[in-house]
Amino acid sequence: MKSITTAFLLFLLPTLSLAQNFPESQTDGKYYTVNGAKLWTVSFGKGDPIFFIAGGPGGSHYGLRSFDSLSTTNTLVYFDNLGRGKSDTAKDVREYSLERDIEDLEGLRKAMGYSSINVLGHSYGGLVAQGYAIKYPERVKHLILANTFHSFLMWQENDDNSNHEIRTNYPEVWDTLMKIRERGAISSDPIHQEIYGKVPYGFLYAYNPDNFKKRGRKPYPNSFNQAVYYQMVGKDGDFIVGNDIGNFDFRKDLKNLKMPILIIAGRYDRVAVPWMQVKYKTYCPQAQFEMFEFSGHNPQVEEPAKEFAIIRAFLGR
C-alpha cells in the first residue's frame, strides 16, 4: 500500500521528539561511503548502538524518529538506505535489492567502527534485520523485529488483507480501482496510487488514528522512493508480490539464531497481520514475543512507554 505509507511518513514523529532538542534529520548527520555510495546517517545518544532500519521498501529513516527517547540509554544510529532520503540514488533501479540493503548495513557497521551492534528493523526493515542476523550472526548483539514479515507468504497476506479491508469498508474506492484495473492499470501506475491514497492511513495501520494526526513536521527529501518500492515488490506488488519481496523466506533459519531476539506485533495491525505474526512463535521459538493490544503497525507511536520499557529491559539481557 505504497500511497498510504507515503502519507504516514509525513506525521509519524510523536510530540515528544518535537519537544526535545534531538538532532535534525536534514542537517545534523554525516555521510559514510558504503559499497560505493554515500549513505546519510544521524547518530546520537549514549551506550550500546542500535541501528534502525526503515520500512517500505523505499522509506527513509525519518519515519523512525519516534524512537528518539531511547537515546537516554543507547546510541541511536538512523540512516537512509541507498535510494532513500538524503543518500545517493542508484543509476540503475536493479541495484535496489534486499541483499544490497543487508550488505550496506554490514558496510555501515564497519565504516562506523563497531565490532557488533543491536539491530531494530521495522516493517520492511525487519527483512533486512533478519537477513543480516542470519548472514552475520556474530555481529548482532540483540535483534529486534518490529511489525515485520517472516516470508513472502506473509507479505502476500499483507496485500490480500489490505485489499479485503478496502473492498469491505471503502467499496467506492474499490469499485474505482477495479474499473481502472480492468483497463490494464497496475499498482505502479500513478492513477492506481492516487486511488489507493483515498484510504486514510489510520484505517489500515492504526489502533487509534488520532495518534497519527499531522504535527507540523518539516518535509524530508525523498522520504519515500516509489522506484525502490516497485523494484523490490514488483510492478503490481500491491496485489501480487514479486521480485525480492516475492521470494524471501526466513522461516527455516530463524530457529538457528543464537542472539537474544525480541518480536513486536500490534493487535490492530492490518498489514503485518496478527495471525501471521504469531507464527513467529513456531519459527523462532527462542524469541521473546510481545503483542501490543492497543496498537496497529506502529506501537512506538501508540504505546511508546510500554514498548520502550520492554526494549530497554530486553537490551539489558
Secondary structure as GFF3:
##gff-version 3
##sequence-region A 1 317
A	DSSP	alpha_helix	2	8	.	.	.	ID=ss1
A	DSSP	alpha_helix	15	19	.	.	.	ID=ss2
A	DSSP	beta_strand	30	34	.	.	.	ID=ss3
A	DSSP	beta_strand	37	45	.	.	.	ID=ss4
A	DSSP	beta_strand	49	53	.	.	.	ID=ss5
A	DSSP	three_ten_helix	61	72	.	.	.	ID=ss6
A	DSSP	beta_strand	75	79	.	.	.	ID=ss7
A	DSSP	three_ten_helix	93	95	.	.	.	ID=ss8
A	DSSP	alpha_helix	98	112	.	.	.	ID=ss9
A	DSSP	beta_strand	117	122	.	.	.	ID=ss10
A	DSSP	alpha_helix	124	135	.	.	.	ID=ss11
A	DSSP	three_ten_helix	137	139	.	.	.	ID=ss12
A	DSSP	beta_strand	140	146	.	.	.	ID=ss13
A	DSSP	alpha_helix	152	169	.	.	.	ID=ss14
A	DSSP	alpha_helix	171	182	.	.	.	ID=ss15
A	DSSP	alpha_helix	190	196	.	.	.	ID=ss16
A	DSSP	alpha_helix	201	205	.	.	.	ID=ss17
A	DSSP	three_ten_helix	209	212	.	.	.	ID=ss18
A	DSSP	alpha_helix	226	233	.	.	.	ID=ss19
A	DSSP	three_ten_helix	243	246	.	.	.	ID=ss20
A	DSSP	three_ten_helix	254	256	.	.	.	ID=ss21
A	DSSP	beta_strand	261	266	.	.	.	ID=ss22
A	DSSP	alpha_helix	274	277	.	.	.	ID=ss23
A	DSSP	alpha_helix	280	283	.	.	.	ID=ss24
A	DSSP	beta_strand	288	292	.	.	.	ID=ss25
A	DSSP	alpha_helix	299	302	.	.	.	ID=ss26
A	DSSP	alpha_helix	304	315	.	.	.	ID=ss27
###
